[in-house]
Amino acid sequence: MALLIDAARTAGAIARDYFNKGNTKTWDKSENHPVTEADIAVNDYLAETLQAARPGYGWLSEETQDDASRSRSKRSFVVDPIDGTRAFMDGKPHFTICLAVIENGKAITGVVYNPMCDEMYEAALGGGARLNGKPIKPSGCASIDGCTMVGYPRKFKRLGWPDMTVSIRNSMAYRIVLVAAGLRDATVSFTPKSDWDLAAAEIIASEAGAVTTDLDGNAFHYAKDDVTENGVICASPSLHALLLSKVKTNGTPAKPQQLETKMSDRHSEKKTPTQLLHIVIGGELVDPMKTEFMDLSKIEYIGAYPNYEAARKAWKNAAQRTVDNAHMRFFILHAHDLIDPDNDGVIG
């Protein structure tokens, strides 16, 4: 556990540096599957660090060619360097570093770390689950109607589900651990997910007291030749049973093609993406290490910007004027996250 936590924190710092710098190089490794130079940098660090610490372990990572070493090793690492690459690319703080150790196809230790929010979720088999060192458990919600769901609102609407409060998170692992911590009631994904999306988060949810299965109600197994799983349902035991029943059609699991996720589920139905809003302001602080301004009436408004790159350029230009005044600070406010925290086009 100590190895995974330390590695996750360092990997998170690498990802955070790329996130804050902006202008990260991106490309498509396959259709609709983007990757960034940050993914590769984090993967390289984790591969070097973890494999050096446990040379006898197998290895499975989203950003490394599968060498099937997990089938020849008693224990293996299952890694997603950055789960939620789309969130990372969009400047949203909802991506995670996911590290797990599996044995006989089951996760026995897992860490999911959100470096932008400094949230460290962790669990070991039989040891409970924690968020930043404090025990967690799922909510007591036992009704689909009115529950807080992590997923894509338009998906549930198209399928005729009851009214729910639905929030979007690109990282599947993050969705699961939010449920494990009782911060959301449930998450359902109708599309296939990979072992690296699930292994670390699943043991955290299990140790917290939640149930995580595929759309058929089957437990996940991470030592198969195929690294994909048939969707995800995660919730407390009572709510999970209701969700599983809802997913099934006349007692039979719904066919995958009926549930295929479309891009319109992830984005606004408008042709243009949802506008992002970054605001740059500054002022003299009472203490340069805290956020209390000396005089709110003298706060300087630099401007509003449609993307992080433009906002950072404005912030940098303004910050150059603070060299001779250590108490003068400028900030970038991600206002779109405050106005629309779930990125669903609805004011929060």
GIKASUL-V68897 format. One record per backbone hydrogen bond with DSSP energy under -1.0 kcal/mol. CO is the residue of the C=O (numbers start at 1). NH is the residue of the N-H. If there is no record, write none. Layout:
CO;NH  CO;NH
This chain:
1;5  2;6  3;7  4;8  5;9  6;10  7;11  8;12  9;13  10;14  11;15  12;16  13;17  14;18  15;19  16;20  17;21  18;22  25;37  27;35  30;33  33;29  35;27  36;40  37;41  38;42  39;43  40;44  41;45  42;46  43;47  44;48  45;49  46;50  47;51  48;52  49;53  50;54  54;57  58;77  60;79  61;64  68;71  69;72  75;58  76;102  77;60  78;100  79;62  80;98  83;96  84;88  85;89  86;90  87;92  88;91  96;83  97;113  98;80  99;111  100;78  101;108  101;109  102;76  103;106  105;222  106;103  108;125  109;101  110;123  111;99  112;121  113;97  114;119  119;114  120;132  121;112  122;130  123;110  124;127  129;136  130;122  131;134  134;131  144;147  147;165  148;185  148;186  149;167  150;188  152;155  152;156  153;157  154;158  155;159  156;161  157;160  163;146  165;149  167;151  171;175  172;176  173;177  174;178  175;179  176;180  177;181  178;183  178;184  179;182  186;150  187;234  189;232  193;229  194;197  195;199  198;202  199;203  200;204  201;205  202;206  203;207  204;208  205;209  205;210  211;235  213;233  214;217  218;214  227;195  229;193  229;231  230;215  232;189  233;213  234;187  235;211  236;240  237;241  238;242  239;243  240;244  241;245  242;246  243;247  244;248  249;252  252;249  255;258  256;259  262;265  263;267  277;336  278;305  279;333  280;302  280;303  281;331  282;300  283;329  284;294  287;290  292;286  295;298  296;299  300;282  303;280  305;278  307;311  308;312  309;313  310;314  311;315  312;316  313;317  314;318  315;319  316;320  318;321  319;322  322;325  325;328  327;285  329;283  331;281  333;279  333;335  334;337  335;339  336;340  339;348  340;343
